[in-house]
C-alpha cells in the first residue's frame, strides 16, 4: 500500500479557492451543470466526507451520495473550505487512515482506495477550478501520480458508463501527466469558459 501526504495538494486547492472572486462564483466549470460556487461546495463536502472516512467516523457525512443534490456554498465558505482541506490532509496523515475499510459517498471501500479517490478528486477538481477561473495550476506530483493510477484503473472498468466519469477523452502521447489525468476523467484538457 502506498501512502502519501495529501497536504500539498489540499493547499494547492485552497490557494485556488482563495483567489476566486465573488463575480466568478456564477461562472461555468468543466463539470456539466455546476457553476464555480457549486464546484466549491462539492470540494467542501468531499473534504468533510473524506476527512471522516479517514477517521472511520462513519455517518451522515460519509453516507450521502454526492449526486443526491447540487452542492452550494454558505456565507462562511471562505473560512470553512481551507479549514476542511487542512483537516482532510491531517486525517490522512494517520497511518491508520490507509488501513482496513471505510465509507465515502455511501460506498464501502478499502481505505487505501478511498485515499486514491480523494487524491483524484482534489487533483481533477483543482484543475476544474483553475480552468474555470483562469488560474495557473500545478498539482502536487504525489497526488497526481495517485490520481493517474486510479483513473487508469477506472478507465479500464467495463462497467464505467456515465456514473462518476464521462467517456475518456483521448489526448496525444505528448500530453502532460495532468492532461492525461484530465482526459481519463472524461474532461477535455482544452476546455475554456466561453466568454459572455
C-alpha positions in Angstrom: 0.0 0.0 0.0 1.4 3.4 -1.0 0.6 6.3 1.3 1.4 9.9 0.7 0.8 13.3 2.2 -2.4 15.0 0.8 -1.3 18.3 2.4 0.5 19.8 -0.6 -2.5 19.1 -2.9 -5.0 20.3 -0.3 -3.0 23.5 0.0 -2.9 23.9 -3.8 -6.7 23.7 -3.9 -7.1 26.1 -1.0 -4.9 28.7 -2.8 -7.0 28.4 -5.9 -10.2 28.9 -3.9 -8.8 31.9 -2.1 -8.3 33.7 -5.4 -11.8 33.1 -6.6 -13.7 36.4 -6.8 -17.4 36.8 -5.9 -18.1 37.6 -9.5 -16.6 34.3 -10.6 -18.9 32.2 -8.4 -21.6 32.1 -11.1 -19.3 31.2 -13.9 -19.2 27.8 -15.7 -16.9 25.0 -15.0 -15.8 21.9 -16.9 -18.3 19.9 -14.7 -21.6 19.9 -16.6 -24.4 21.7 -14.6 -22.0 23.1 -11.9 -21.1 26.7 -11.6 -18.0 27.7 -9.7 -20.0 28.1 -6.5 -21.3 24.5 -6.9 -17.8 23.1 -7.6 -16.5 24.9 -4.4 -19.5 23.5 -2.5 -18.6 20.0 -3.8 -15.0 20.5 -2.7 -16.1 21.5 0.8 -18.5 18.5 1.1 -15.9 16.0 -0.2 -13.3 17.4 2.1 -15.5 16.8 5.1 -16.6 13.3 3.9 -13.1 12.0 3.2 -11.8 13.5 6.4 -14.4 11.5 8.2 -13.7 8.4 6.0 -10.0 8.7 7.0 -11.0 8.8 10.7 -13.5 5.9 10.2 -16.1 8.3 11.7 -18.9 6.9 9.6 -22.3 8.6 9.5 -24.2 11.2 7.5 -21.1 12.8 6.0 -19.8 9.5 4.6 -23.2 8.0 3.8 -24.5 10.7 1.5 -24.3 10.2 -2.3 -22.5 13.2 -3.7 -25.0 13.3 -6.6 -28.0 13.5 -4.3 -28.2 17.3 -4.6 -26.3 20.1 -6.3 -23.9 21.4 -3.7 -23.8 25.1 -2.9 -21.9 27.4 -0.6 -22.9 29.1 2.6 -21.8 32.6 3.6 -18.8 31.3 5.6 -17.3 29.2 2.8 -14.1 31.2 2.6 -13.1 30.2 6.1 -14.8 26.7 6.0 -13.1 25.3 2.9 -9.5 25.9 3.8 -10.2 24.6 7.3 -11.8 21.4 5.9 -9.0 20.9 3.5 -6.4 21.2 6.3 -8.4 18.7 8.4 -8.7 16.3 5.4 -4.9 16.3 4.9 -4.3 15.9 8.6 -6.7 13.0 8.9 -4.9 11.1 6.1 -1.5 11.6 7.8 -2.5 9.0 10.3 -1.2 5.6 9.0 -4.4 4.0 10.3 -6.4 6.1 7.8 -5.0 3.9 5.0 -5.8 0.5 6.6 -9.0 -1.5 6.7 -12.2 -0.4 5.2 -14.1 2.8 5.3 -17.1 4.5 3.5 -17.4 7.6 1.3 -20.4 8.7 -0.8 -22.4 5.9 0.7 -20.0 3.3 -0.8 -17.9 0.9 1.3 -14.4 0.5 0.1 -10.8 -0.2 1.2 -9.3 2.7 2.9 -6.3 2.8 0.6 -8.7 3.1 -2.4 -10.5 5.9 -0.6 -7.1 7.7 -0.3 -6.6 7.4 -4.1 -10.2 8.6 -4.7 -9.7 11.7 -2.7 -6.3 12.4 -4.4 -8.2 12.1 -7.7 -11.0 14.4 -6.5 -8.5 17.1 -5.4 -6.3 16.9 -8.5 -9.1 16.9 -11.1 -11.4 19.4 -9.3 -8.3 21.6 -8.7 -7.9 21.6 -12.5 -11.7 22.3 -12.9 -11.4 25.3 -10.6 -8.2 26.7 -12.1 -9.6 26.4 -15.6 -12.9 27.9 -14.7 -11.3 30.9 -13.0 -8.3 31.4 -15.3 -5.6 30.5 -12.8 -2.3 28.7 -13.2 -2.3 25.2 -11.7 0.4 22.7 -10.8 -0.9 19.7 -8.8 1.2 18.0 -6.2 3.2 15.3 -8.1 2.4 12.6 -5.5 -1.3 13.3 -5.6 -1.2 13.5 -9.4 0.5 10.1 -9.6 -2.1 8.5 -7.3 -4.9 10.1 -9.3 -3.5 8.8 -12.6 -3.2 5.3 -11.2 -6.8 5.4 -10.0 -8.1 6.9 -13.3 -6.3 4.4 -15.4 -7.9 1.6 -13.5 -11.3 3.3 -13.7 -10.9 3.8 -17.5 -10.4 0.0 -17.9 -13.5 -0.8 -15.8 -16.1 -2.4 -18.2 -18.9 -1.0 -16.0 -17.7 2.6 -16.2 -20.7 4.0 -18.0 -21.8 7.6 -17.2 -21.5 7.4 -13.4 -18.5 9.0 -11.8 -16.8 9.9 -15.1 -17.8 10.6 -18.6 -16.2 8.8 -21.6 -12.4 9.1 -21.7 -11.2 12.0 -23.8 -8.2 11.0 -26.0 -5.1 13.1 -25.5 -1.9 13.0 -27.6 1.1 10.8 -26.5 3.0 14.0 -25.8 0.3 15.3 -23.3 1.4 16.2 -19.8 0.5 13.9 -16.9 -2.1 16.4 -15.8 -3.7 16.5 -19.3 -3.7 12.7 -19.3 -5.5 12.6 -15.9 -8.0 15.2 -17.1 -8.7 13.2 -20.3 -9.1 10.0 -18.3 -11.6 11.7 -16.0 -13.8 12.4 -19.1 -12.8 16.1 -19.5 -11.4 17.9 -22.5 -8.0 19.3 -21.4 -8.6 22.2 -23.9 -11.8 23.3 -22.1 -12.1 27.0 -21.5 -15.1 29.1 -20.4 -17.0 30.6 -23.2 -16.8 34.5 -23.0 -20.1 36.1 -22.1 
